[in-house]
Amino acid sequence: MEKILVVGATGQLGAAAIRKLVGRGASVRALVRSSEAVESFGARGIEAVLGDLTDAPSLDRACSGIGVIVATANAAIPTRESDTFAAVDRLGYRNLIQAAVNARIRRFIYTSVPTSKYERLTPFFQFKRETEKALAASSLDSVIFRADIFMDVAFVMMGSTIPLRGSERPTVLRPFSFASRHLARIKDSIEHKKVALVPGDGTARHRFVCVDDVAEFLVAAASGGPSGIHAVGGPEALTFLDIVHLYERVLNIKVRPQHAPAMVFRCAAPLIRPFSPAGSNIMCLNYIAAKEETLAESASAPQFGVRLTSAETFLRAKNALPAK
């Protein structure tokens, strides 16, 4: 049985992919950056190796004996000062692609972002596109998933901790002070204050997709499915105002939308960038979500045998779980 290397194993999406791979009897190796993480995975019977995208020799060692790479790591929510977009999403992925070529990896599976006319605003999007092009120019058989906005993140940042219930390694709870301070201010706003935070006028449509469904795509691609670039979104096109109404139905309360003007995000992004590139990126993502429809096609689901989860099914399932 060929072994699968998961890069980004300690993130929410990577952790979900590992859980699903192990559940299907796959042989998994996790790339991690601390001895504590090695021990944690080892206690679950999962092989883990120390390495870093910025350390090319460690990637050569990690790729030895590997058949498939599932790559979800990025610097969007950094946990170290060295986790810059240039270091991780540009140089780091160049290192990983080269290591994969050296090891003659059978398939490289990469998680990317939707296309946007505002990509020039953030290096995060720009470096994602560069990595896509680097994969296309390599000798690797690659599968690229351009995932739409994650329910697990967007619904939380509207002011609710319900989507965090039952989550493993939630992205929004990573130790990044810029995001942590904001989350501390707005958490439970919907449940306690009956106020939902909405980017812009809330009318741009998106195919919100849950982390578990994206993980299903990654796992399916590890064993089959077509190569190339695939847009991945949820089963329905919804606005942020639709999500406000969804919270009203699920919680049986009246929720007031509180709008943040899109231009506030756009103006804040360059001001924040010198002090926090990742914080600036978050502002850019909010601006894009407010101004542009990111309607990733859901046509990829049948190709990979994935049954998509609706926003209402997702939120009701989370709400049924006990609060921590």
Buried (B, 14 or more C-beta within 10 A) or exposed (E): EBBBBBBBBBBBBBBBBBBBBBEEEBBBBBBBBEEEBBEBBEEEEBEBBBBBBBBBEBBBBBBBEBBBBBBBBBBBBBEEEEBBBEBBBBBBBBBBBBBBBEBEBBBBBBBBBBBBEBBEBBBBBBBBEBBBEBBEEBEBBBBBBBBBBBBBBBBBBBBBBBBBBEBEBBBBBBEBEBBBEBBEEBBEBBBEEBBBBBBBBBEBBBBBBBBBBBBBBBBBBBBEBEBEBBBBBBBBBBBBBBBBBBBBEBBEEEBEBBBBEBEBBBEBBEEBBEEBBBBBBBBBBBBBBBBBBBBBEBEBBEBBEBEBBBBBEBBBBBBEEEEE
